């Protein structure tokens, strides 16, 4: 089987780590250099596509054979029903342009402080765009349903993982081992859909 080399367009170390750990047989995920790409789209799909194209245009990555590399970028976030879909595409900067995981989580806790448990539903959503040069090869999706807790639980993961309770396993994403989280996560589902397409086209 031919090895498929993918180049990950992200500055988020947590996402980068998950993608590299998840590389299955026949898949190699490489890290690209840093690139400043504004996220100005109105949807996860638009942001993922613009990010992937931005990295390609700025860095012009090549694969091991010197051909234009396969570059993928994801845009993902937490969609909370009681907040009319917020933080959504603004998940990374929910608490402001200089937000951290902690400040984002603390703002989410404050926003939901009067919301009863039965209404604390939400989902993680992910769009992954795959491009080569200026050609969009596909956009792949994943989502996972859960509930938002009133306080962080667990030390693993990143982002909103400590507040996202996954009912099927009765744990937050921050409590799950990385391999277990990847099997059920929104990002894992979207990534596997992309890999499936690539392997079918080999």
Order of alpha helices (4+ residues) and beta strands (2+ residues): beta-alpha-beta-alpha-beta-alpha-beta-beta-beta-beta-alpha-alpha
